[in-house]
Amino acid sequence: MGICATCGNHYEGTFTVSKDGESFDFDSFECAIHKLAPACAQCGCRVIGHGVQHGDTIFCCANCAELAGEVGLVDHD
């Protein structure tokens, strides 16, 4: 029985995700998102789609990038 790396739930149906040389067990995609997905630099929501990026800064959308003072970024189609 595995233990979720985010919530600590003991669950026989955990799955493993590897990222940057580390492996984590999760009991749901929601927990995997909370642990591994980047957060928008403006609003803090987890970026689970393409998002937009300027340098090392990630935003969930072009609107958040604009609110943070970035210009010229557009959402992916």
C-alpha positions in Angstrom: 0.0 0.0 0.0 1.4 3.4 -1.0 1.4 6.7 0.8 0.5 9.9 -1.1 3.4 12.4 -1.1 1.0 15.3 -0.8 -1.8 14.3 1.6 -0.3 11.2 3.3 -3.3 9.0 2.5 -2.6 5.3 2.6 -4.0 3.9 -0.7 -3.4 0.7 -2.6 -4.0 2.5 -5.9 -1.2 5.0 -5.8 0.8 5.9 -8.9 4.3 7.2 -9.2 5.5 10.3 -11.1 9.1 11.0 -11.7 10.4 14.6 -12.2 13.9 16.0 -12.2 15.4 12.7 -10.9 12.9 12.4 -8.0 9.9 10.0 -7.8 6.7 10.7 -5.9 3.7 8.4 -5.1 0.2 10.0 -5.3 -3.3 8.8 -4.7 -4.9 11.2 -7.2 -4.0 13.6 -10.0 -5.2 16.5 -7.8 -2.4 15.7 -5.3 0.1 15.4 -8.1 -0.9 18.8 -9.4 -0.6 20.4 -5.9 2.9 19.1 -5.5 4.4 19.3 -9.0 2.6 21.9 -11.1 4.1 25.4 -11.0 2.0 28.3 -9.5 1.1 31.4 -11.4 3.4 34.3 -10.3 0.4 36.6 -10.3 -2.7 34.8 -8.9 -1.1 31.7 -7.4 -3.3 29.1 -9.1 -1.6 25.9 -10.3 -0.7 26.0 -14.0 -1.9 22.7 -15.4 -2.2 23.8 -19.0 0.3 25.6 -21.2 0.3 28.9 -19.4 2.7 31.7 -20.5 6.2 32.3 -19.5 8.7 35.2 -19.4 12.2 34.1 -18.5 11.8 31.9 -15.5 8.4 33.4 -14.5 5.3 31.4 -15.2 1.8 32.7 -15.4 -1.5 30.9 -15.9 -2.6 33.3 -18.7 -1.6 36.4 -20.6 -4.0 38.5 -18.5 -2.1 37.6 -15.3 1.2 38.3 -17.0 -0.1 41.8 -18.0 -1.3 42.4 -14.5 2.2 41.6 -13.3 3.6 44.2 -15.7 4.7 41.9 -18.6 3.9 43.0 -22.1 3.5 41.1 -25.3 2.7 37.7 -24.0 -0.3 35.9 -25.5 -2.2 32.8 -24.6 -1.6 29.7 -26.6 -4.4 28.6 -29.0 
